[in-house]
């Protein structure tokens, strides 16, 4: 045996001796107690490091120039204050973000998703951190006079957004309510916003459907200022939001785009789904708080179609609001994260979550091991007493062989002598040995009387 092995063996023996003396248990029981305590500590330490919040969040946003991309960049700057890196992945929009989040093999944590695009998909493993903004549907059309019904677009050429985008999903649903379907007389073109803008300006199409997140501010500005091109006013907005429950009625105020030229020249009613902050169900609670804190800073300001403090909001549509988000909306960040730096709050929070339960498990467990050991040792002594009592009872029978009784007594005594009994049971052990001698003496006196 090497010198190190000798030292390790001596150290373990010393620990075992401490357990023996402290808890009054034997070597085997102390070994079990040491192994159990070691396993609990190892599991607690592993879970302490395992439960630490990641330093990086992978975020699926949107394309260059979109509001999704701008939002994500603002989030990144805010999270960086707490030492968290936000890795932004560009995408084609809501549907691609949802597909990424739903794909277990794709590395992504959070993304912006327009309500209404999840129809027919399994989203049971996704959660919502809440709605962060309205996303109005903008329908620009070419006409000499205003149109107030979507059914008036029947038989025309319409750009409804690229295939699989949130724009197309909503456009098809609204048009279907007005009897306009892909296989009908109306031409539905699957093109992006830039192509739609160019085609509308050139007079090649009659109308273009665009979502506010994908249409650049430049596109909106150009089309609103172009003579002969109008922004569709949803006169039936109240009816639409009752048929399509994830929609909201919003109003673009008169003159809000250009006060000098009074654009628009009247209040325009729009229908708007909301944008939700969607995450995978295993998102760390501390990161959930940080994301919602960033969302509050970015989205709580008043805008053209929203009031101050209206977002973020726990508006539940297809996705369940996560318990962590619900708690944040109700009472804000948890106590430690509210008053301490993120890294320190995370450290203390994990300490409370991991090591306090560990102590609560170890204390009763370490108390129960000696109790179980003592019960087992007493049971062994009682078993010998039981055998001794049966033997003494048999002594009264006339037909019992006395030599056989003596042999049974010697067997009991031999079994007792082989027992390893802790010091706290010494009185019972020596009492048992004394009682064995008492029965032996009684058996001897019976034999003498018989002779």
N, C-alpha and C positions, 0 to 999 in steps of 0.2 A: 504493500500500500504506500502511495506517495505521501510526501509531507502535507500537501494540500488536502488530500483525501482524509488524512488523519485529523487535520484541523477542522474540516467540514463535519466529520463524524462526531468529533468532540463537541462542536457547537450545537449540532442537532440533539445530541444526548443531553446537553445542558438545558436546551429549550424543553425537551420532553420531561426532564426532572422538574423544571419550574411548573409545568402543567400538573405533574403528579402531586406536587406539594400544595399548589394553589387550589386545585379543585378536588383533591382527594380521590383521584382516579388511578387506575392501573396503567401500565405501559401501553397496552393495546388501545384502551379508551383515549389516552392522551395522544396517541398517534393519529387516531381518527379525528380528534379535535383539531390538531395541528393541520392536517390535510384539509379539513373543512374550512378552517379559517383562511388558509392559504388560497383556496379556490375562490372564496368570496372576495378576498382582497384583489386577486388577479382579475376577476370579472369586473369589479368596481373600477379598477384602474383602466382596464380596456374600454369600458363604457364611458369613462370620463373623457378619454381622448376621442373615442368614436362619436360622441355627442357634440363635439365642438362644431360650431357653424363653419361652413366652407368660406374660404377667402375670395371665391370667385362665383359670380352668378352669370349664367349664360342666358342671354335675352334675345328672343326672336322679335324683331321690330317691324320694319317696312322698307320700302325702296328709298333711294336718295331723294331728298326734297319733300318727302311726305311728312305729315304731322306725327306719324308713328316713329319715324326716324328721329325727328326733333325731340319728341318726348323722351325717347330712350337715351339720347345724349345728355339731356338734363338730369335724368335719373343717375347716369354714370357719374356726373360731377358731384351730385349730392352724396351718393354712396361712398365715393372716394374719401370723403371727410372721416368716415368711420373705418377706413382701411379695407373696404370691400371693393373689389374690381368688378365692373359690369362689362362683360364681353358681349358686344352687340353683333348679332347675325342679321344681315339684310335679308329681306324676303319680298315676295310679291303681294303680301298683305295677309288679311285675317285667315283665309283658308289654309294657306301654307303654314302659318304659325300654328294653327290647330292641328294640322297633319304632323308637324314636328313634335308637338307636345304629346300627341297620341301614339307616337312611334317610340317604343321603349329603347330601341337601339340608337335613336338619335339623341345626342347630348345637348339638351336644352332644359332650362328650369322654368322660365316664365316667358310670356308673350302677350301681345295685344291681340284680342279677338273681338270682332264685331258680333253682336248678338244676332241670332237667326241663321248663322252659317253651319251650325252643328246638327242640323236635322239629319236623322238616319245614322248618326255616328255614335259609337259607344264612348261616352265621356265620363264613365263612372270613376276613373282614376284621376280625374282633373278636378280642381277646386277653383273658385273665384275669390279674389281678394277684393272684389267690388267693381263697380262701374266708375270710370275715370273721366268720361266726356261724352257729349252727344256727337253723333256722326251723321250730319244731315245728308240726305240724298238730294243732289242738285241735278235738275233736268233742264238743260239749255236747249231751246228749240228755235227754229226759224219760222216766223209767221208775221203777217202784217197786223193781225189783231190777237189779243191774248186768248189763250186756250185755258179752260178751267176744268176739263175732264180728261183723264188719261185715255178714255175710249176714243177720243178725237185723234189719237195717234195711229189708229187702225189703218192699215194699208200704206203706211209711210216707211221710210228707211230710218232705223233706230240703232244707235251704237249703245250696247248694253254692258260694255266692259268685257275684259278678257275672260276666257273660260275658267271657272273655278274661283273667281274673285267674289268678294262680298258684294260688290256692285251688281254683278250678274245675278247672284242669288236673290237679292232683294228686287231687282228690276223684273225678273221673270215672275216672281210672286205677285207683285203689284199689277203687272200687265195681265196675268191670268185672271185676276179678280175682275178685269174689264173685258174679258173674252178674247184677249190677244195672246196667241200661243205660237211657239216656234214653227209649227207646220202650217200656219195660216198665210194670209195674204200680206201680212206685215213682214218686212225684211229686218231681221235682227242680226246685227253685225257684232262679232266678238273681237273688238279692237281696244287698245289701251287709250288712256285719256289724251295723250299727245296726238295720236292719229285721229281721234274723234274730234279734237279741237280743230285740226287742220281741215278735216273733211267738212265740218260744220261751217267754218269760215269760207270754204270754197264752194259751198252750196251742194256738196255731194250727198249729204244726209240731211234729214229733217230735224233730228233731235239726238242729244247725247246724254246718257245717264252717267253721273260721276258721283263718287263718294267724297266727302270733304277731306278724308285722310289721304286720298290718292291724287286728287286734283290739286295742282300747285296753286299758290296764291296768285301767281302770274297768269295762269290759265283763267282763273275765276275773274280776275281784274279785266283781262282782255275781252272775254266774252260778255261781261256785263256792260262794258263800254261800247260794244259793237252795235251800231244801228241795225235793227231788223232781227236781232237775237234777243230772246227773252228768257227769263228764269221762271220756270213753271211754279205757279201758286196753287198749292194743294187746298182748294176750296172744300174738299171732302176730308180734310185731315182728321177731324174728330171721328168720322166713321171708320177710316183706315186703322186708327190706333185701337179701335174696339175689335176689329177683325184680326189684326195682327198684333198680338199682345206685347211683343217686345219693342214695338215702335212707340215713339213719343211725339207729340206735337210741339214743334218749336217755331219761333217767329224771327225772321230776319227783319229788323226794324227799318222803317223808312229813313233813307239818307245815311245808313250805317256804313256803306261802302265808300261813298263819296258825298260829303256834305255840300260841296260847291255845286256839283251837277245833280244833286238830289237822286243818287242811285242807291238803292231802288227808289222809285217814286211813290211807293206805297208799302205798307207792311206785307211781307210775303210769308205765308204759312208753309212750313216744311214738315216732312215726316222724317224722324231720326231714330235709328237704332242707337244703342249706347256701345261704347267700347269698354270691354271688360279686361281686367288684369287677371289672366288665367295662369295657373301654376299647376305643377304636378303635386299630388297629394303628400309627397314626402318632403316638401319644402320645409326647411328648418324654421321653427317659430320665430327665432331672432331675426332671420332674413325677411320673414313676412312683415315684421314690425318696421324694419328699415325701408322696405319697398313702399309700404303704406305711408310712412313718414315722408318719403320722397314724392309720392303721388299727391299728398296733401299740399306740399310746397309748390308743386308744378300746376296742379289742376284746380286749386281752391279759389283762384282769382276769378273775377267777373269777366265774361266775354260777350261776344255779339249775341249769343243765344243761350247763355247760362248766367245764373246769378252767383254772387260771391258766396263761397262756402257750400255750393250745391254738390260739388264733387271733391274727393271721391265719396261714393255712397254705397251702402250695402243693399243695392237693388238686385234681387235674385231673379234670374230668368232660367236658362237651361242648366246652369251650373249651381251647385250648392255653395253658399258662402262658407269659407273655412272657419272652424272654431276660433283659430287665432285671429282671423280678420274680424269676426263678430266681437271678440273681446276687445280688439283695438278700437272699433267704432263705438263701443259702449264706454270704455274707461281709459282709452289711450294705451301708451306703452306700459309694460309691466314695471313694477316699482324700481327694481335695480337698474333697468335700462333708462329709466326716466331721470335718475339722479347721478349716474356714473358714466364714465367713458365706456364705449361699447366693449372693448377688450376686457376691462375689469368686470363689468356686469356679466359678461359671458362666463368668465372664470368663476365668479361667485355663484352664479346660477347653477352651473354644472356641479359645483361642489355641494350645494344644497340638494340637488336632485339625485346625485350619485352616492355621496358618502354618508349623508344622514340616513337614508334607507338602509345602507350597508350596516351602520351601527345598530339600527333598530332590528335588523335580522340577526346580527352576531350576538347581541346581549341575551335575548331569550334562548338562542341556540346553544350558547356556551353554558347557560344555566341548566338547560335540559339534558345535556350530555352527562354531567355528574349525577343528575337525578335518575336517568335511565340506567347508568352504570351501578348505582347503589341499589336500585330496585332489582337489577339482574343478580347482583352478588347476594342480596338478602334472599332472593328466590332460591339460590343454590343451597344456602344454609337451611332454609325452611324445608327444602326437599329432603335433606338428610334427617331433619327432625321428624318429618312425616314417616320416613322409613323406620326411624327409631321407635316412634309411637306404635306403629303397626307390630313391630317385633315385640315390644313390651306387652301388647294386648295378646299376642299369640302365646306368650309365656303361660297364661292362665289356662290354656287348653291342655287337657290330659294326654291327648294323642300326639301332640307335637314332639318331634325329635329334638332333644336338648342340644345335641351336637350340631344339628342343622341351625338352630337358633344362634349358637355361638359363632358358627361360620358366617352367618348373615351379619352378626354384629362386627366381626373382624373386617368384613367387606365394607361396611359403613365407615368404620374407623380408618381404613386404608384410603377410602375416597376422600374423607375429610382431611387427612394428613397431606394429600396431594393438592389440596385447594390453596390458591394464592389469594390471600385476603388482605385488603388494605387496612391500614391502622385504625380507621374510624369504625371498623367492624370487629376489632380485636375482642371486645367484650363478648359479642355473640359467638365468635369463633371458639374462644376458650371456654365459654359456657357450654357450647355443644360438646367439646371434648370432655368436659367434666361430666356432662349428662351421659355420655357414652360409657364412662367408667362407672357411673352410678348404675346403669342398666346391667353392665357386666357383673358388678358386685351382686346385684339382685338376682341375676341369672345363676351365679355361682352358689348363692345361698339356697336357691330353689333346688339345685342339683344335690346339694349336701343334705337337704331335708328329705329328698327322694331316696337317697341312699340310706 
